[in-house]
Amino acid sequence: MKKVSFFFLLFLIAYLIFNLPSYSKNSAVITRVKLNQNKDSSKIEIRLTEPIYKPSDVMASLQTVSFDLNAILPPRKRKTVKNGKVGEEEYFLDSKDFINRVLLRSNKGQTTVEIKRQYFTPVNLIEQENPPAIIVEFPRDYFQKESVELKPGIIKHLVRTVNSRGPVVLHLLEVDLSNEKISFKVGMPDDDKLKAKGTLTQIVKKQKAFAGINANYFDVKVGNPIGTLIRDATWITGPVYDRVAIGFSDDNMVFIDQVMLVGNATVYRGFRRNPKAMIEIDGLNTALNLYSKVGLFTKDWDEKIDLPKGKIALLIKNDSVKKIEDEKIEVPKDGFVIVGHKDYLGSIKKKDRIEVKWMSEPDWSEVKEAVSGGPYLIMDGGVYVDQERQRFKYSVKETFAPRSAIGLGNDGKLYLISVDGRMPNYSAGLTLHELAQILKKLDFKEVINLDGGGSTTLVADGGIINTLSERHERKISNALLIFYK
């Protein structure tokens, strides 16, 4: 009898050793799981029988956070669950707030904690000793920046924050203007004509640039840029409503200002070249409805121009008027066309000689490359959104959109900026005023808005940095490119 009892005791000890690992003295036991949520944060408290000092690394996607604990969920907790039961090895809490579900799954002396959230927020893992617990905290108001150097002098930043509509994601490309290996150039889909469209990726690849951002507004039907565009020190298109532009000199000096471009055309007649008239030109390769007096068009614009009623066109070659038309006119490759109202240009005759001189205000003679957009977002370090002053007709107050921008930080660096938008659980998009507020927080000195919405694209180091709102690249008219020697 004693022999039987001895073998039974040995069997019992072996059974306890091999079949009850969850109660070994090396494993903590989860005694309570509590979820607290309010407007400031969401917190999950996992109460333990003893402290755990080394939780596993947190794995996080946009909507799921998970990690392992060196602790076990006792069978009674697995089976008796306040909010419901999934199975013998699982325990969960559900909520309709920011944290949707907390799921605990035990296996071989460890418990995997999986948390479902509505959208990205930072995760703070706090180890509490008295009483022993792991606190998982999700702050509801946050501002987070992650940075990666792509090249010496070029740094990529990812900024995550949140507003009343949800999460917001910004991408910044920081460029050191003092780096002699870095230069800037305007990129276009077709070097020989303005009315063309292509994706930013295509433009960057074609020009063999390191990075680029979409720039000017443009006619979405035919592709011509709207506003200031300077390439290789030549004005390609002139300003519209004197809107703000950004320009670069050969030595990477940056110019940001509202620019006016005026052409003065002196008309001479006869052998003695007596001046007969002075014509003010206020449009350069600009759509006929976007200037008020006279427009000048080069071969970059189009092969021919159809004239509205009441306007005439002068075909100029070798500084001489060769043709005068009132219906349509071809644009010469070795000359230009001047278009204006009959009442203004009616006194000009064939064979009159015309000399055109351009003047910009302020003086941008040092500018070699330039793009434009508008309105301002930051001026002299303060929020300054002047869409009405720059004659933008659309309302921006309730427009939550992807955005593109460019500007200078107080650190003297140039920044290309893109904002993801129209994706509620990832990035809601911003109004211009909201973007300006964030840029002020990021310590910017001067920033202007660029074309945004579906055009918003930022490319660097062979790939698209931002998340496209249309899930494919929109074809654009032009870009600002960064080259690295």
MARFIPA-432627 format. One record per residue: x, y, z of N, C-alpha, C, CB in turn; residue in one letter. Coordinates in steps of 0.05 Angstrom, whole numbers, plus 5000, padded with zeros to 4 digits. Each point is the difference from the previous one (the first is absolute). Glycine has a CB too. Layout:
BEGIN
XYZXYZXYZXYZa
...
END
This chain:
BEGIN
501749765000498350245000501750255000496449755024m
505850244993501850235002501450034973500749935049k
500049844937501350014975498350134978502549595013k
494950354988498150124981499850305005497449584998v
502450505027499850295007502550154991497149895040s
505249984962502550134992500050054970502549785038f
496750024946499950044971497950204992501549534994f
496350485020497850194995501150295005496549655012f
505050385010501150265006502050094978499449905049l
502349914942501850074978498550094975503349675019l
494650184975498350064976498850285003499049514994f
500050565029498750265005502050234997496849785031l
505650184979502150204998500750054971501849885046i
498649904939500750024972497750144984502849585004a
494850355003497750134986500050305005497349585005y
503250505020500050295006502350144986497949905044l
504449974954502350134987499450044970503149795034i
495950004953499850014970497450114990503049625000f
494950395017497450084990499050265012499049534993n
502550595026499150255011502350214998496849765032l
504350284945502150204997499150285005502149704968p
495350355028499050275004500250105029497049924961s
503549895057500150095028502949985011495249855006y
506850134976502749995009500750275012501349664966s
500650345053500650255014501450204982500449735042k
500550194933501250194982498050154983504049704999n
493550245002497950134984498250165017500249634967s
499450635024498050165014497249924990503350395005a
494749675011497349934992498450264997500249565025v
498350454953498250244995497649975017501750054952i
497850155065497749995018497750184992503249895036t
497450314946497950194993500750154975498750055049r
499350004934500450174976497950215000502049624974v
498850635025498150225002500650214978499649935050k
498250164937500250204978498750265009500149634966l
501450595034499050265007500550194976500849935050n
497150214941500350194978498650265006500249614968q
501150615024498850275002501150174977499549965050n
499950294950500850184978503050044998495750225005k
505849735018502850055000501749754992499250345035d
499849424973501649764994498349755004504150245014s
496949544975498949745005502149845015497050024959s
502349845063501949855016498949725004501650425023k
500349394975499449725006501849925023498649894952i
500250025070501549915024499949705001499050435025e
503349444974500249715002501349955027500449924949i
498050015071501049955027501249725002496450315019r
505849674997501649755002500549935028502250114957l
498649645048500749915027502850095008497049604994t
504650464986502750105006501050174976501049595029e
500950594976500950174978501349854977500750365034p
498949764942501349904976501750234990496349674988i
506350285009501850224993500850004970501749995046y
497749804940500849984972497849904982504749925016k
493350254979498049934979501449994973496250215027p
502749644955501349984973499650274985499149504998s
502450534980499750244984497250024989504849974987d
494250285012497350054991500049994969498950285041v
499349574947499549994972497650174994502149534995m
498150664986497850184995499650044971500850225043a
496749764948499150104974498350245005500249534978s
498450565001498450245004497749965020501150134953l
497749635047497749955017500349775020497450184963q
504949695037500449785019502750035014497249704971t
502750255055502450005017500149735015499950515006v
502449364994500249745014502849975013496849804967s
503350055054502549935014499549765017501550495000f
500749385009499949765017500750075028501149714961d
497650175058500650025029500949735010496750385006l
505349625011500949765014498249955024504850074985n
492749885008497949965021497949824988500950455022a
497649434995497949824990497250095009503349624999i
494850314985497250065006498849745012499650354963l
499749655063499149755012497449904988502250145043p
497349604958497649884987497450145009502449574997p
497550505028497550125009499550274987500549775044r
501750374949499750264986499249954971503350215030k
497749574959499349954972497149924997504749854992r
494250025028497349904998497950195010501949555005k
498850615015498150195011500850284992499149705039t
499650414941500750254988497650195002503449794969v
497250455040497850195005498550074974502650185039k
498949874940498750094975499549784980502350425007n
498449334999499549784982502449824999497050294973g
502849485013502149814999500549924971498849835046k
503750164946500749924973500749705000501750464989v
499849455030500849725001501549955026500249984950g
500749775052501449925025502650155005497949554994e
503450554984502650125003499850314996502149574985e
495550545013499950294993498150155019500949884952e
499750385049498450185017499950264986501449775043y
496250364955499950254986498250205014500949764958f
499650505036498350225008499350164974502150025047l
495450044950499150164977499250285008498549584978d
501750615003499250275006499250144974503150025040s
495350184961499250164977501650264999495449805002k
506550235016501650245001502549964983498350115046d
503850054958502450004984501349724999500850485011f
499549395012500949725002497549834995503950115032i
496149734946497749844994500049735014500050224956n
502449665048500249745012502749955012496749834966r
503350045057502449905013499849705001500650435028v
501349424960500049714999502549895013497250024958l
502449795061502349875012499949704993500050335038l
502349564954500149724991502449875013497750114956r
501949695061502249875015500949754985498350185043s
504349774959501149764988502949955011497250074958n
503249705054502649915010501350215018500549744958k
498150355062501150175020500250294992502549625016g
496550464960500150284991497150084992504849964985q
494850305015497450114991500550214979497849905045t
500950074932500250204979497650205004502349684968t
498450575034498050225002499750134973501150075050v
496449934940499550134974497850215004501349584975e
499350675016498250235005499250124973502250095045i
495249934950499050134976499250285006498449554983k
502650645001499450295003498850114974503750055035r
495150184967498750114976502150114980496150125028q
506149994982502150114983502650035016496550244972y
505649845015502650015013500050205023502149874956f
499150055066500950195021502649885011495250155012t
506550015001502349895014499149805021502650424991p
499249395016499549805021502150045022498049674966v
501050365058501850025024499549755017500050514999n
502249345005499849765017501350065027500249694959l
498250315062501050085027500049755018498250474994i
504049485019500349785020499450115028503449764970e
494650145042499250095027500749795020496250284981q
505049805042500949815020498049955022504650144990e
493950075017498249975023497350144995504049995031n
494049854964500049704997501249934974496049965029p
505249804968501349924974498050014977503149705026p
497750434953498350034976501650104976496050095030a
502949864947500950134975497850184991502949604987i
497850665010498150204990500650064971499550205047i
498649764935500350074972498450264995500649514986v
500850705007498650274998500250094971501250115048e
496549994942499850124974499150295003498949554979f
502950655021499250285002498250084976504250105026p
493850064979498150084979500950264987496349775023r
505650374989501150254989503049974998496250285019d
504949714957502949944998501250154976499249555021y
503450474979501550124978502749854999497750465005f
502749384975502249824999501550034973497649685031q
505150324971501650034976502249784999499150504999k
501149364978502049804996501750094976497149635019e
505650344983501850104979501949794990499650455021s
501049574953501949824987501750164981496949605005v
505850374996501750144981500149844974502850205038e
496649924939500149874975502750044986495150064996l
505950185007502750084990501150215019498749904951k
503950135050501050225016498850274991504349755007p
494250385011498750254992497149974992504350164986g
494749595012497249954994498849805020500850094950i
497250015065498849845021497049984995503650145033i
495449614970497149964997498749995028500749744957k
497250415047498650015026497149904996502950385016h
496249465002497149925002498950125025500849564975l
497150605021498750145023497249895003502750424993v
496649485031497349915006498850175022501249534986r
496450565009498550145021497049944996503650375001t
494849785014497149944999498550265004500749535018v
496950494970498350235005497149895006502850314970n
495349875030497349925008498749804980499550445021s
501749534955498849814980501549744999498650394974r
503749595040501549755000502950054995496049774984g
505550025008502950024996500850164976500449565022p
502050554979501150164978502949914996496950405010v
503949564965502749914994501250204981498849525007v
503650585000501650184983502749874993497750405020l
503249664956502749914992501650254993498249564982h
504250465029501850224995502649904989497850275037l
503249874943502749944990501750255006498349694963l
503650275055501750225009502550014982498349965048e
502350284942502350034981501950215011497049864961v
505550075041502150195010500950164976501449685037d
497950584962500750174978502950064998495650205004l
505949765017502950055000501649774988499450295040s
499349484955501349774988500550054971497949695034n
504650324958500750064972499349784980503650285018e
495749494992499249784983497150024992503449715022k
495150474990497150014996499450244981499149805046i
499150154935499150224982497149964993504650054981s
494150155007497250004995499450064970499150155048f
498849744942499250054973497049954996504749884984k
494150274998497249954993499949764981498850495006v
499349335000499649774982497350014987503049745029g
497050184945497550004985499849744984500150504997m
497549414997499649754985501250024971495949915027p
503950334961501050044973501650265000496049754979d
506550235014501750245000499350204978503649725019d
494950204961499550174977497250135000503149714975d
495250205043497350135000498850005028499349854953k
499150355053498850035026497549825004501750475000l
496849494979497549855002500649704999497450384978k
503649525044500749725003499749925029503250024960a
496349725044499749905028501449735002495650235005k
505449725020501449755006500149975030502750024958g
497849745052500149975029502750115010497049594997t
503050475029502550105012502249794998497350285032l
502049464972502049794998501350004973497449735033t
501050314946501050014973501950244996495849774983q
503450465027501650244997502749965015495850294996i
504149615028502449965016501949804986497550095042v
501449704948501649794986501250114974497149645020k
501350514965500950114975502350195004495449954982k
504550225039502050195005502349895017496550364997q
503249395013502149875016500450165026502249814959k
495650285053500250155025499949825024497850394978a
503049715045499949845024497250025013504950075007f
493950164992497450055013498450214985502049875044a
495450154962498450204988497350025013502449924957g
496350315038497350045011498350144978501750035048i
495849914950498250144981500050305007497149584993n
502550594987500350295005497550164992504949944994a
495250194983498050194992497249884997503550264978n
494549905026497349934990500249994970497750225040y
500349634947500149984972497349944989504749835003f
495050214971497449934987499949704998500050444973d
498149445041499849715002499349874973498750055048v
500150114934499349894974502449974981495450205006k
506150014992502250004980502850005012496950244969v
503349855056502549975014501850255003499849564984g
499450675005501850235002500150115029499050114953n
503449955056500350115028498750275003504349755004p
494850315020498850255007501850145020495349834990i
505850405003501650155018503049994993496749915035g
504950224981502950034995501449734996499950425027t
501649564951501749774995502550104986496049684997l
506350295016502650084989501749764998499650475019i
501649484958501849784996502550094985496149675000r
506250255010502650084987500150314996500249554977d
498950595043500050305001498250124979504649985016a
493549874973498150104980497249985011503149874962t
495450355035497249995008498449834980500450465023w
498549324987498449834982497150095001503149615008i
495850445015497350115003500250235021497749554988t
500550645009500050235018498149965023501250284962g
499049905058498249995024497150034992503850175028p
494549724989497150044999499250145025499249594971v
499550655026499250165023502350065020495449804994y
507050214995502450065017500249815024499750484985d
499649275011500149805022502849945008495749814984r
504550085041502649945012501449774985498350165044v
504449874954501649794987502549965016498250134955a
503349665039502549945013502149964978497849795041i
504550354962502149984980502749935013497550334972g
504349575010502649915009502250124982498049575019f
504150524993502350104985501949774995499550465019s
502749594966501949794995501449905025500750204955d
499649975065501349925025498049945022503950284987d
493749645005497949905018498950225019502149554997n
498150704996498550205014497149974994503950324999m
494449725021497149954996498550275001500449545021v
497950514960498350244998497149925003503550244971f
495149875048497149965003498650265000500849575025i
497450484956498750264999497749984980504350245012d
493949964990498050044979501350154977496250015034q
503749884942501550104978498250124979503649655009v
497350574980498650134977501950014977497150275031m
502049654945501650014976498550184980502049545009l
499450664981498850184980501950024976497650265036v
501249724940501550044976499350274987500349504993g
501750655000499550254986500949974971500650275043n
497449754939500549974971499950274987498149535000a
504250564989500150254986499649954970503150215035t
495049944953499449964971501350224984495649785011v
506150144970501450194982499049984972504149975029y
495850254957499050004972501850174982495249945017r
505149964959501550154980503049965002496450335002g
505049794977502949964998501550125024499450014950f
499550215061501450135022499349875027500050424974r
498449385025499249855025498950195021503549664990r
494650505002498750185019498149845018500450394968n
499849645059498249865018497150104996503749935033p
494549894962497250074995498249935023500949944951k
499849865064498249925022501649845020496049994969a
502949995055501149835021497849825010503350365014m
497249384985498049795008500949875026498849924951i
499450065068500649865025499049714998499750435026e
502249384978499349724998499949895029502249954954i
495549945053499749905027499449705002498350445012d
502149424965499749715000502149864983495150065007g
506249745004502049854985499249705000503750345011l
495649564966499249724997497949935022504549884981n
493550295020497949985020497349994985502850255035t
495449594975497349974987498750284996499549545021a
499150484957498950274992498250135021500349844953l
498650005065498150115020501550085025496349734981n
506350245021501450055025501850245000499949525007l
499950654972501450265000498050214990504649784992y
496050475013498150214995500550164975499450025049s
503150004942500650174977501049854976501050365032k
501649584968501249874977501649765009500350454976v
499549335008501549765006502149954978496149825025g
506250074984502049924981500349695001502550455005l
497749434971500149714999502349914983495049975006f
506649845004502349884986499349734990503250265028t
498749614958499649734990499449805021503150124963k
497749945063499449815022497049975005504450135020d
494150084973497150005006498549804983500450485014w
499749564960498549824982500850074971496149975032d
503049864950500650054971498350224989501349534995e
496250505015498250214990498250095023500249824953k
498650425043498250115020497450084986503950175028i
493849744983497450094991499350255016498549524988d
500750694998499650265012497150045007503950184975l
495649925049497250085007499150244984500749825047p
496850224952498850234986501050265013496049734987k
504850454996500950265010503050025004495650045022g
505949744975502950015004501449954973499549845048k
502950274950501749964977502749905009497650364974i
503949525007502649895006502150114981497949585019a
504450494991502350094984502149785000499050495011l
501749424965502249804998502650154996496849654980l
505150305039502550155000502349814993498250335034i
503449744945502449864994502250204994497549604982k
504950365029502250184996499250295008501849714963n
496750305059499150265012498250164981504250015026d
494549854955498350144981497349864998504050154974s
493950025023497249894997499749884973498250355033v
501449394965499849864974497149964993504449785008k
493950175012497149944995498350135022501249574977k
496450505015497950095019497549844995502050475003i
497149375016497749834997497950055021502949654979e
494550285015497950045020498349755005499850474985d
501049305003498649755005501849795013497050104961e
505149835025502049825012502750064988496549645007k
505650285007502750064990501949795009499050495002i
503049454981502149815007502150135016499149744958e
502150125060502250105017502649924988497249995042v
504550214949502549924987502149895019499150364967p
502549465023502149885016502350205005498849554982k
501550645000502250195003498950285005502849724970d
495050305045498850265006498049975022500850154954g
497250025046497949995020497550144990503449995037f
494549984978497450124993499150185023498749614971v
500350635022498850185020497050014995504250275004i
494249685017497150004998498850215019500049514989v
498150655000498750205016497450104986504550145018g
494150044996497550104989500550174976497949985045h
500350024935500350174976500350295007497349674975k
501350435045500250285007502750075010495250005011d
506349814999502650055012502349964980498249865045y
501549954937502149934981499350094971501249625029l
496550504968499050064973501750194984495549925018g
506150254995501650194985502649894989498050355030s
502649404978502549884991499749894972501249895048i
500950144935499849924972502249794994498150454988k
501549414990502149824991502650154995496549704979k
505750175025502750104997500850195022499549964952k
498750115066500950145024502049835016495550255003d
506449885008502049865016499350025030503650094965r
496749685049499249995028502449895017495149934987i
505550225034502149935018498849965028503550254973e
496949505038498749945026502249985021496349754977v
503250385046501849995023498349925024503250354981k
497849455034498549905024501250115025498949594975w
499450465045500950095026498449855022501350464981m
500049445038498649875022500250165026501049554979s
497050435037499950145026499149815021499050444978e
502749495042502850095003501849904978499350025049p
503250084951502049924980500849715004501650484996d
497749354985500749725002502149924979495549905018w
506350294976502049944979501949795009499650474984s
500749495042501849785010498749735000502250345028e
495249654969498549755002500449834974496650225030v
504249534973500549834978497849794996504950065007k
493849865015497849815000497950105019503149614988e
494350375004497950095018497349864993502350445005a
496249515016497249904997498250175018501649524990v
495850455006498150165015497749845010501450404973s
497149725044497649875012498350215013502549575007g
497350415019498450205015497749865013501450364969g
497649765052501050255012502349955019495450194997p
505550025017501949975022498749825022502150464990y
499649405024499149865024501450125025499249584973l
503450475025501650115022501550244988500449555024i
499650674991501650234992501350115026496950114960m
505749935039501650105023499449845025499950454980d
499849295017499649825023497249995011504650105010g
493550054979497350005010498049894979501150395029g
496649524980497949904981499050244984498749635032v
501450334941499150214982498849874975503550325017y
493949644982498749874978498350214985499949555025v
501150544952498850234986498749914974503450305021d
494849504980498849904975498350214987500049555019q
498750634996498350204987501750224987496549915034e
505750164979501850214989501349904974500950175046r
499649574952501249894975497949904981504049885027q
493550194978497849954982499549714994500950444980r
499149405041499149724997497050005005504549815015f
494050104965497150025002498849785017500050204956k
501349575046498849785015500250055030501249684963y
497050215052500150025029501749785012495450215001s
506449875017501849805012499249935029503650164970v
494549985041499449965029499049725006498950485002k
499649404980498949735006501149794982495850225017e
506449844970501249814981502249845014498850304961t
500649455045502049835013501349834979497450005044f
505050074947501149884976502949925004496850264973a
504349585010502949964998501250274992499649514988p
502850555022501350264995502949964991496950225033r
504049974951502950024994500850285007499849654963s
502750385047501050265007503050004999496050085029a
505250154972502950035000500850255015500449754956i
501850235059500850245015502649965015495250125004g
505450095012502550015015499449975030502150294965l
499549565049499849995029501850215012499149514998g
500450545028501850195014502849905002496050165025n
504449594969502749885000501550054974498349655031d
500450494950501350074974499849784980503050285025g
495749494981499749784981497550044983502449695033k
497650194944497750004982498449745006502450284964l
495049745035498349775005497949974978500750055050y
499249714938497749924983498049855018503049974958l
494550115040498049915019497649874985501450365033i
497849414976497549894989498349895024502349884956s
495150155041498149925020498249784988500150465023v
499749314990498249804990497150075008503649655004d
494550284980497250075006498049834987501550465006g
495949585001497749864990500149705006499850334963r
501549605060500149735010499450015030503449854965m
494150155044499150075027501549855022495750094981p
504949655016501349855022503050004998496049725002n
505050434978502950034997500950295001500049584973y
498950595010500650285000497650154988505049914997s
493850275019497550134992500450234981498349875044a
504250234953500550234983499650255017498449764960g
502450475028500150255015498950234983503949845026l
495050364988499550264987502750154999495150025016t
505050194969502550164998500750125028499050104952l
498949995062500550115027501149795019496450344992h
502549425007501049785017502949934993495249835004e
505450164970502749944992501950225010498349754960l
500950495038501750235009500549985030498150284964a
499949645052500449975029502049785006495350155007q
504649634979502049795004502850094992496449654993i
503850494985502650094991501250205019498649924953l
499750245059501050195020501249845024496650354986k
502049445022500949835022502749874993495249925014k
505250034960502549884991502250204996497349644979l
502250615028502050224999500850074972501649845044d
496450214939500650104973500050314999497949594981f
503750525001500250294997498350104977504649975019k
495549894958498650094976499149764985502750434998e
494749554996498949774985497850094981501149695039v
498950194937497850064981498749734993502450414982i
495049615012498549774991500649944971496450105034n
503549654958500249924972497449864992505149955004l
494749964971497749854992499749755017500550174952d
497049775057499649785019497949814989501350295038g
497249604981497949804992501349754988496850374993g
502049534986501049764987502750044987495349874992g
505650385005502650054988502349965020497950324968s
501549685058502049995021501749754997497050275030t
505649774964501949784997502750105008497349794963t
504150045053502750065008501749754995498450335036l
503649704948501749774991502950055010497149924959v
504249875050502850015008501349734999499050395029a
503549614963501649755000498649774986502050165043d
496749904935498849794983497249915008504549864993g
494250275026497349925008498350235008501949565013g
495450384988498150205010499949995030497349964958i
503150275055500150015029497250025012504550224997i
493849944992497450045012498149784991500850495002n
496849505010497949814992498150154982500449735043t
499250184933498450144980497149975006503549924966l
495050305033497149995007498449864979500650435024s
500349564951498649874979501149724994499050454980e
502949465036501249744998501549954974496449845030r
503950374954501750004977500950284995497649604979h
504650435007501150274995498350154980504649835010e
494850414997498750184981502150124982496250105033r
503149934942501950144982499950305005499349644965k
503150485037500250285007501550154977500049885049i
500250384955501150174979503050065005495550204995s
505449815030502850085005500749935029499750374966n
502949655040500949925026502550165007498049544995a
502750475031502650095008501649765007498150445018l
504349544970501749775003502550065016498349834956l
502649975059502550025015502049814988497550145042i
504949964952502249844989502249975021498850154953f
502449615048502349955018502349894984496849925039y
505450234961502349924984501449765012500650484986k
END
